[in-house]
Amino acid sequence: MEDKEFRIDEIYVPVKRQKTLDPKKVMELAESILEEGLKIPIQVRQGKGRWVLVEGAHRLEACRSLGEETITGVLVRARQH
């Protein structure tokens, strides 16, 4: 699979993933990303006219909190949950 850049504002985060976000973990990841960059790309799937987050909610929110406009991700085939 090939990494590609996705616009953060075009990625939909399912409600159940939003509920599991830990603000402390997001902050720690943001600090790590500032120092070392994003080590593991997020995973997204094609939804109905949008990208849907599969894995990487904390990484996505950390990059969003840093003001990033894009994030590295992998397009995967995944079933809708």
Stockholm file with secondary structure:
# STOCKHOLM 1.0

chainA/1-81         MEDKEFRIDEIYVPVKRQKTLDPKKVMELAESILEEGLKIPIQVRQGKGRWVLVEGAHRLEACRSLGEETITGVLVRARQH
#=GR chainA/1-81 SS CCEEEEEGGGEECCHHHHTTCCHHHHHHHHHHHHHHCCCSCEEEEECSSSEEEEECHHHHHHHHHTTCSEEEEEECCCCCC
#=GC SS_cons        CCEEEEEGGGEECCHHHHTTCCHHHHHHHHHHHHHHCCCSCEEEEECSSSEEEEECHHHHHHHHHTTCSEEEEEECCCCCC
//
